[in-house]
Amino acid sequence: DRVVQLSDGVAGTAAGVDGRGALLVHTSAGMKLVNSAEVSVRPVAARHGDH
């Protein structure tokens, strides 16, 4: 699992893909399925106090 931030600003934990290839993201509002032709994986900038 990896912490992710979506282009709409929603943050959550990526938890794999479903049978159709949608990225599964656990958010504070529940599971979100992300369908996109392209997904970029970039490091998240460290917040103050993170190591």
Backbone hydrogen bonds in HBPLUS format (Angstrom, degrees):
<---DONOR---> <-ACCEPTOR-->    atom                        ^
c    i                          cat <-CA-CA->   ^        H-A-AA   ^      H-
h    n   atom  resd res      DA  || num        DHA   H-A  angle D-A-AA Bond
n    s   type  num  typ     dist DA aas  dist angle  dist       angle   num
A0014-ALA N   A0002-ARG O   2.73 MM  12  5.26 157.7  1.77 165.6 158.0     1
A0004-VAL N   A0012-GLY O   2.80 MM   8  5.51 165.7  1.82 149.3 153.4     2
A0012-GLY N   A0004-VAL O   2.95 MM   8  5.51 155.7  2.01 153.8 157.2     3
A0006-LEU N   A0010-VAL O   2.72 MM   4  5.30 167.9  1.73 168.4 165.9     4
A0009-GLY N   A0006-LEU O   2.86 MM   3  5.34 159.7  1.90 121.8 124.6     5
A0013-THR N   A0026-HIS O   2.87 MM  13  5.10 150.7  1.96 139.1 147.5     6
A0026-HIS N   A0013-THR O   2.89 MM  13  5.10 163.6  1.92 145.4 141.7     7
A0015-ALA N   A0024-LEU O   2.72 MM   9  5.33 164.0  1.75 156.8 157.5     8
A0024-LEU N   A0016-GLY O   2.82 MM   8  5.52 176.2  1.83 149.6 149.5     9
A0018-ASP N   A0022-ALA O   2.93 MM   4  5.44 149.2  2.02 144.5 153.9    10
A0021-GLY N   A0018-ASP O   3.02 MM   3  5.29 163.9  2.04 113.6 118.6    11
A0023-LEU N   A0034-VAL O   2.94 MM  11  4.96 149.3  2.04 150.0 142.8    12
A0034-VAL N   A0023-LEU O   2.86 MM  11  4.96 160.8  1.90 144.3 150.8    13
A0025-VAL N   A0032-LYS O   2.89 MM   7  5.14 159.1  1.93 156.1 161.7    14
A0032-LYS N   A0025-VAL O   2.78 MM   7  5.14 157.6  1.83 148.0 155.9    15
A0027-THR N   A0030-GLY O   2.88 MM   3  5.04 156.4  1.94 128.2 135.8    16
A0030-GLY N   A0027-THR O   3.02 MM   3  5.04 163.3  2.05 106.6 111.6    17
A0050-ASP N   A0047-ARG O   2.92 MM   3  5.48 166.4  1.94 140.4 142.6    18
